[in-house]
Amino acid sequence: MLNLFGFAGRTHSDNKDFKFWQSGNHPELVYSDKFFEQKLNYIHNNPVRAGWVEQPEDYLYSSARDYQGLRGLIEIDPVILIKKV
């Protein structure tokens, strides 16, 4: 995987060694629980869309594990969303 990061770094003028993140960012204000949950699900499902795992919680570096009651590699405090009835 380090070879892929190295290739990406060498082929972009804004980086000289390794490139892990995409160029550019588009920050958005998290204005509701629904919006937060949408973004969290998007992030958790990235390894599934990439074909690396079958379920989000199977990816060892994902906080999806914590949200499923499993232990992730990095300790987090999952955000508890209150569902409005």
N, CA, C and O atoms as a GROMACS GRO file, in nm:
protein
  340
    1MET      N    1   0.082  -0.118   0.000
    1MET     CA    2   0.000   0.000   0.000
    1MET      C    3   0.088   0.125   0.000
    1MET      O    4   0.052   0.227  -0.060
    2LEU      N    5   0.200   0.117   0.067
    2LEU     CA    6   0.292   0.231   0.070
    2LEU      C    7   0.338   0.266  -0.072
    2LEU      O    8   0.361   0.384  -0.102
    3ASN      N    9   0.352   0.165  -0.158
    3ASN     CA   10   0.390   0.191  -0.297
    3ASN      C   11   0.284   0.276  -0.367
    3ASN      O   12   0.317   0.365  -0.445
    4LEU      N   13   0.156   0.248  -0.339
    4LEU     CA   14   0.047   0.327  -0.400
    4LEU      C   15   0.051   0.471  -0.352
    4LEU      O   16   0.032   0.563  -0.432
    5PHE      N   17   0.075   0.492  -0.223
    5PHE     CA   18   0.084   0.628  -0.169
    5PHE      C   19   0.204   0.701  -0.230
    5PHE      O   20   0.197   0.821  -0.258
    6GLY      N   21   0.314   0.629  -0.249
    6GLY     CA   22   0.432   0.687  -0.310
    6GLY      C   23   0.407   0.726  -0.455
    6GLY      O   24   0.447   0.834  -0.498
    7PHE      N   25   0.341   0.640  -0.530
    7PHE     CA   26   0.308   0.670  -0.670
    7PHE      C   27   0.219   0.793  -0.677
    7PHE      O   28   0.242   0.882  -0.759
    8ALA      N   29   0.116   0.797  -0.592
    8ALA     CA   30   0.025   0.912  -0.590
    8ALA      C   31   0.100   1.040  -0.554
    8ALA      O   32   0.071   1.146  -0.609
    9GLY      N   33   0.194   1.032  -0.463
    9GLY     CA   34   0.272   1.149  -0.423
    9GLY      C   35   0.362   1.199  -0.533
    9GLY      O   36   0.377   1.320  -0.551
   10ARG      N   37   0.424   1.108  -0.607
   10ARG     CA   38   0.516   1.146  -0.714
   10ARG      C   39   0.444   1.202  -0.837
   10ARG      O   40   0.504   1.273  -0.917
   11THR      N   41   0.316   1.170  -0.852
   11THR     CA   42   0.244   1.213  -0.972
   11THR      C   43   0.162   1.339  -0.951
   11THR      O   44   0.089   1.381  -1.041
   12HIS      N   45   0.172   1.401  -0.835
   12HIS     CA   46   0.100   1.526  -0.809
   12HIS      C   47   0.200   1.635  -0.771
   12HIS      O   48   0.287   1.613  -0.686
   13SER      N   49   0.187   1.750  -0.832
   13SER     CA   50   0.283   1.858  -0.809
   13SER      C   51   0.273   1.918  -0.670
   13SER      O   52   0.368   1.981  -0.624
   14ASP      N   53   0.160   1.899  -0.602
   14ASP     CA   54   0.145   1.959  -0.468
   14ASP      C   55   0.203   1.870  -0.358
   14ASP      O   56   0.187   1.901  -0.240
   15ASN      N   57   0.270   1.762  -0.395
   15ASN     CA   58   0.323   1.668  -0.298
   15ASN      C   59   0.452   1.610  -0.354
   15ASN      O   60   0.464   1.594  -0.475
   16LYS      N   61   0.549   1.578  -0.267
   16LYS     CA   62   0.675   1.526  -0.319
   16LYS      C   63   0.703   1.381  -0.281
   16LYS      O   64   0.778   1.314  -0.351
   17ASP      N   65   0.645   1.331  -0.172
   17ASP     CA   66   0.678   1.196  -0.127
   17ASP      C   67   0.558   1.101  -0.136
   17ASP      O   68   0.553   1.014  -0.222
   18PHE      N   69   0.464   1.119  -0.045
   18PHE     CA   70   0.350   1.029  -0.038
   18PHE      C   71   0.221   1.111  -0.037
   18PHE      O   72   0.219   1.225   0.010
   19LYS      N   73   0.115   1.053  -0.089
   19LYS     CA   74  -0.014   1.120  -0.089
   19LYS      C   75  -0.117   1.021  -0.038
   19LYS      O   76  -0.136   0.914  -0.096
   20PHE      N   77  -0.183   1.057   0.070
   20PHE     CA   78  -0.284   0.972   0.130
   20PHE      C   79  -0.423   1.027   0.106
   20PHE      O   80  -0.514   0.953   0.070
   21TRP      N   81  -0.441   1.159   0.126
   21TRP     CA   82  -0.571   1.224   0.111
   21TRP      C   83  -0.585   1.281  -0.029
   21TRP      O   84  -0.486   1.310  -0.096
   22GLN      N   85  -0.709   1.298  -0.072
   22GLN     CA   86  -0.736   1.367  -0.198
   22GLN      C   87  -0.699   1.514  -0.185
   22GLN      O   88  -0.698   1.570  -0.075
   23SER      N   89  -0.668   1.575  -0.297
   23SER     CA   90  -0.641   1.718  -0.297
   23SER      C   91  -0.772   1.794  -0.278
   23SER      O   92  -0.878   1.751  -0.324
   24GLY      N   93  -0.762   1.906  -0.210
   24GLY     CA   94  -0.881   1.990  -0.191
   24GLY      C   95  -0.968   1.941  -0.077
   24GLY      O   96  -0.964   1.824  -0.038
   25ASN      N   97  -1.045   2.031  -0.026
   25ASN     CA   98  -1.142   1.994   0.077
   25ASN      C   99  -1.264   2.083   0.062
   25ASN      O  100  -1.257   2.193   0.006
   26HIS      N  101  -1.372   2.036   0.112
   26HIS     CA  102  -1.499   2.108   0.104
   26HIS      C  103  -1.568   2.100   0.239
   26HIS      O  104  -1.661   2.021   0.256
   27PRO      N  105  -1.523   2.179   0.335
   27PRO     CA  106  -1.582   2.171   0.469
   27PRO      C  107  -1.731   2.208   0.465
   27PRO      O  108  -1.772   2.298   0.392
   28GLU      N  109  -1.807   2.137   0.544
   28GLU     CA  110  -1.950   2.164   0.554
   28GLU      C  111  -1.989   2.169   0.701
   28GLU      O  112  -1.938   2.092   0.783
   29LEU      N  113  -2.077   2.259   0.733
   29LEU     CA  114  -2.128   2.271   0.869
   29LEU      C  115  -2.221   2.154   0.898
   29LEU      O  116  -2.313   2.127   0.820
   30VAL      N  117  -2.199   2.086   1.008
   30VAL     CA  118  -2.288   1.978   1.050
   30VAL      C  119  -2.404   2.044   1.125
   30VAL      O  120  -2.390   2.085   1.240
   31TYR      N  121  -2.516   2.053   1.058
   31TYR     CA  122  -2.627   2.132   1.109
   31TYR      C  123  -2.741   2.050   1.168
   31TYR      O  124  -2.835   2.107   1.223
   32SER      N  125  -2.733   1.918   1.158
   32SER     CA  126  -2.840   1.836   1.216
   32SER      C  127  -2.788   1.695   1.242
   32SER      O  128  -2.687   1.653   1.186
   33ASP      N  129  -2.860   1.624   1.327
   33ASP     CA  130  -2.826   1.483   1.353
   33ASP      C  131  -2.835   1.401   1.226
   33ASP      O  132  -2.753   1.312   1.202
   34LYS      N  133  -2.935   1.430   1.144
   34LYS     CA  134  -2.955   1.354   1.020
   34LYS      C  135  -2.835   1.374   0.926
   34LYS      O  136  -2.786   1.279   0.865
   35PHE      N  137  -2.788   1.498   0.915
   35PHE     CA  138  -2.673   1.528   0.830
   35PHE      C  139  -2.547   1.460   0.883
   35PHE      O  140  -2.469   1.404   0.806
   36PHE      N  141  -2.527   1.463   1.015
   36PHE     CA  142  -2.413   1.397   1.078
   36PHE      C  143  -2.417   1.247   1.049
   36PHE      O  144  -2.316   1.188   1.010
   37GLU      N  145  -2.533   1.186   1.068
   37GLU     CA  146  -2.547   1.042   1.046
   37GLU      C  147  -2.520   1.007   0.899
   37GLU      O  148  -2.458   0.904   0.870
   38GLN      N  149  -2.566   1.092   0.808
   38GLN     CA  150  -2.542   1.070   0.666
   38GLN      C  151  -2.391   1.070   0.637
   38GLN      O  152  -2.342   0.982   0.566
   39LYS      N  153  -2.319   1.166   0.690
   39LYS     CA  154  -2.175   1.176   0.665
   39LYS      C  155  -2.099   1.062   0.733
   39LYS      O  156  -2.004   1.009   0.676
   40LEU      N  157  -2.141   1.025   0.853
   40LEU     CA  158  -2.077   0.914   0.924
   40LEU      C  159  -2.095   0.784   0.846
   40LEU      O  160  -2.000   0.708   0.832
   41ASN      N  161  -2.215   0.760   0.797
   41ASN     CA  162  -2.239   0.639   0.718
   41ASN      C  163  -2.158   0.639   0.589
   41ASN      O  164  -2.106   0.536   0.547
   42TYR      N  165  -2.146   0.756   0.527
   42TYR     CA  166  -2.065   0.768   0.406
   42TYR      C  167  -1.920   0.728   0.434
   42TYR      O  168  -1.860   0.650   0.360
   43ILE      N  169  -1.865   0.782   0.542
   43ILE     CA  170  -1.726   0.752   0.579
   43ILE      C  171  -1.710   0.604   0.613
   43ILE      O  172  -1.616   0.540   0.568
   44HIS      N  173  -1.802   0.551   0.692
   44HIS     CA  174  -1.794   0.411   0.732
   44HIS      C  175  -1.805   0.316   0.613
   44HIS      O  176  -1.746   0.208   0.615
   45ASN      N  177  -1.878   0.355   0.510
   45ASN     CA  178  -1.898   0.266   0.395
   45ASN      C  179  -1.791   0.279   0.287
   45ASN      O  180  -1.793   0.204   0.190
   46ASN      N  181  -1.697   0.372   0.302
   46ASN     CA  182  -1.590   0.386   0.202
   46ASN      C  183  -1.511   0.258   0.180
   46ASN      O  184  -1.487   0.221   0.065
   47PRO      N  185  -1.468   0.186   0.285
   47PRO     CA  186  -1.393   0.062   0.261
   47PRO      C  187  -1.477  -0.046   0.194
   47PRO      O  188  -1.424  -0.132   0.124
   48VAL      N  189  -1.608  -0.043   0.215
   48VAL     CA  190  -1.698  -0.138   0.149
   48VAL      C  191  -1.705  -0.106   0.001
   48VAL      O  192  -1.693  -0.195  -0.083
   49ARG      N  193  -1.725   0.022  -0.032
   49ARG     CA  194  -1.731   0.064  -0.173
   49ARG      C  195  -1.600   0.036  -0.246
   49ARG      O  196  -1.600   0.006  -0.365
   50ALA      N  197  -1.489   0.045  -0.174
   50ALA     CA  198  -1.358   0.017  -0.234
   50ALA      C  199  -1.334  -0.133  -0.254
   50ALA      O  200  -1.240  -0.172  -0.323
   51GLY      N  201  -1.420  -0.215  -0.195
   51GLY     CA  202  -1.405  -0.360  -0.210
   51GLY      C  203  -1.306  -0.422  -0.113
   51GLY      O  204  -1.263  -0.536  -0.132
   52TRP      N  205  -1.268  -0.347  -0.010
   52TRP     CA  206  -1.170  -0.400   0.086
   52TRP      C  207  -1.233  -0.491   0.189
   52TRP      O  208  -1.169  -0.584   0.237
   53VAL      N  209  -1.358  -0.465   0.225
   53VAL     CA  210  -1.430  -0.544   0.325
   53VAL      C  211  -1.574  -0.560   0.281
   53VAL      O  212  -1.621  -0.491   0.191
   54GLU      N  213  -1.644  -0.654   0.346
   54GLU     CA  214  -1.786  -0.673   0.315
   54GLU      C  215  -1.876  -0.586   0.400
   54GLU      O  216  -1.981  -0.541   0.355
   55GLN      N  217  -1.836  -0.562   0.524
   55GLN     CA  218  -1.913  -0.481   0.617
   55GLN      C  219  -1.824  -0.370   0.673
   55GLN      O  220  -1.704  -0.392   0.692
   56PRO      N  221  -1.880  -0.251   0.700
   56PRO     CA  222  -1.798  -0.140   0.750
   56PRO      C  223  -1.719  -0.176   0.876
   56PRO      O  224  -1.604  -0.134   0.892
   57GLU      N  225  -1.778  -0.253   0.965
   57GLU     CA  226  -1.711  -0.286   1.091
   57GLU      C  227  -1.597  -0.386   1.073
   57GLU      O  228  -1.521  -0.411   1.167
   58ASP      N  229  -1.583  -0.444   0.954
   58ASP     CA  230  -1.473  -0.537   0.927
   58ASP      C  231  -1.341  -0.463   0.901
   58ASP      O  232  -1.234  -0.523   0.910
   59TYR      N  233  -1.348  -0.334   0.870
   59TYR     CA  234  -1.228  -0.257   0.842
   59TYR      C  235  -1.166  -0.214   0.975
   59TYR      O  236  -1.226  -0.137   1.051
   60LEU      N  237  -1.045  -0.263   1.003
   60LEU     CA  238  -0.984  -0.244   1.134
   60LEU      C  239  -0.959  -0.099   1.172
   60LEU      O  240  -0.955  -0.067   1.290
   61TYR      N  241  -0.943  -0.010   1.074
   61TYR     CA  242  -0.912   0.129   1.103
   61TYR      C  243  -1.037   0.217   1.110
   61TYR      O  244  -1.026   0.340   1.114
   62SER      N  245  -1.155   0.157   1.111
   62SER     CA  246  -1.280   0.233   1.107
   62SER      C  247  -1.346   0.243   1.244
   62SER      O  248  -1.345   0.149   1.323
   63SER      N  249  -1.404   0.360   1.270
   63SER     CA  250  -1.483   0.376   1.392
   63SER      C  251  -1.615   0.300   1.383
   63SER      O  252  -1.687   0.290   1.482
   64ALA      N  253  -1.648   0.248   1.266
   64ALA     CA  254  -1.770   0.166   1.251
   64ALA      C  255  -1.765   0.048   1.348
   64ALA      O  256  -1.869   0.003   1.395
   65ARG      N  257  -1.647   0.001   1.378
   65ARG     CA  258  -1.633  -0.110   1.474
   65ARG      C  259  -1.687  -0.069   1.611
   65ARG      O  260  -1.759  -0.145   1.675
   66ASP      N  261  -1.652   0.052   1.655
   66ASP     CA  262  -1.698   0.102   1.785
   66ASP      C  263  -1.850   0.117   1.788
   66ASP      O  264  -1.914   0.090   1.889
   67TYR      N  265  -1.907   0.161   1.676
   67TYR     CA  266  -2.052   0.178   1.669
   67TYR      C  267  -2.125   0.045   1.668
   67TYR      O  268  -2.246   0.040   1.694
   68GLN      N  269  -2.054  -0.064   1.638
   68GLN     CA  270  -2.114  -0.198   1.642
   68GLN      C  271  -2.079  -0.275   1.769
   68GLN      O  272  -2.106  -0.394   1.779
   69GLY      N  273  -2.019  -0.206   1.865
   69GLY     CA  274  -1.985  -0.269   1.992
   69GLY      C  275  -1.855  -0.348   1.989
   69GLY      O  276  -1.825  -0.422   2.082
   70LEU      N  277  -1.777  -0.333   1.882
   70LEU     CA  278  -1.648  -0.399   1.871
   70LEU      C  279  -1.539  -0.300   1.911
   70LEU      O  280  -1.564  -0.180   1.923
   71ARG      N  281  -1.420  -0.351   1.932
   71ARG     CA  282  -1.310  -0.263   1.968
   71ARG      C  283  -1.231  -0.226   1.844
   71ARG      O  284  -1.185  -0.314   1.771
   72GLY      N  285  -1.216  -0.096   1.820
   72GLY     CA  286  -1.135  -0.049   1.709
   72GLY      C  287  -0.991  -0.034   1.752
   72GLY      O  288  -0.959  -0.053   1.870
   73LEU      N  289  -0.905   0.001   1.659
   73LEU     CA  290  -0.764   0.020   1.691
   73LEU      C  291  -0.739   0.150   1.765
   73LEU      O  292  -0.641   0.162   1.839
   74ILE      N  293  -0.827   0.248   1.745
   74ILE     CA  294  -0.816   0.377   1.812
   74ILE      C  295  -0.939   0.393   1.900
   74ILE      O  296  -1.052   0.379   1.852
   75GLU      N  297  -0.917   0.423   2.026
   75GLU     CA  298  -1.030   0.439   2.118
   75GLU      C  299  -1.106   0.568   2.086
   75GLU      O  300  -1.047   0.675   2.078
   76ILE      N  301  -1.236   0.556   2.069
   76ILE     CA  302  -1.319   0.673   2.044
   76ILE      C  303  -1.440   0.670   2.136
   76ILE      O  304  -1.472   0.567   2.196
   77ASP      N  305  -1.506   0.783   2.146
   77ASP     CA  306  -1.634   0.792   2.214
   77ASP      C  307  -1.740   0.811   2.107
   77ASP      O  308  -1.756   0.922   2.056
   78PRO      N  309  -1.813   0.704   2.071
   78PRO     CA  310  -1.914   0.719   1.965
   78PRO      C  311  -2.017   0.826   2.003
   78PRO      O  312  -2.054   0.840   2.119
   79VAL      N  313  -2.060   0.900   1.902
   79VAL     CA  314  -2.163   1.002   1.920
   79VAL      C  315  -2.298   0.930   1.923
   79VAL      O  316  -2.330   0.851   1.834
   80ILE      N  317  -2.375   0.958   2.027
   80ILE     CA  318  -2.507   0.899   2.039
   80ILE      C  319  -2.608   1.000   1.986
   80ILE      O  320  -2.621   1.110   2.040
   81LEU      N  321  -2.679   0.962   1.883
   81LEU     CA  322  -2.781   1.048   1.826
   81LEU      C  323  -2.915   1.016   1.889
   81LEU      O  324  -2.951   0.899   1.906
   82ILE      N  325  -2.987   1.118   1.923
   82ILE     CA  326  -3.120   1.099   1.983
   82ILE      C  327  -3.223   1.104   1.870
   82ILE      O  328  -3.238   1.206   1.803
   83LYS      N  329  -3.293   0.994   1.852
   83LYS     CA  330  -3.395   0.988   1.749
   83LYS      C  331  -3.520   1.058   1.798
   83LYS      O  332  -3.574   1.026   1.904
   84LYS      N  333  -3.567   1.154   1.721
   84LYS     CA  334  -3.690   1.225   1.755
   84LYS      C  335  -3.809   1.144   1.707
   84LYS      O  336  -3.813   1.100   1.592
   85VAL      N  337  -3.904   1.125   1.795
   85VAL     CA  338  -4.021   1.044   1.761
   85VAL      C  339  -4.136   1.132   1.723
   85VAL      O  340  -4.244   1.082   1.690
   0.00000   0.00000   0.00000
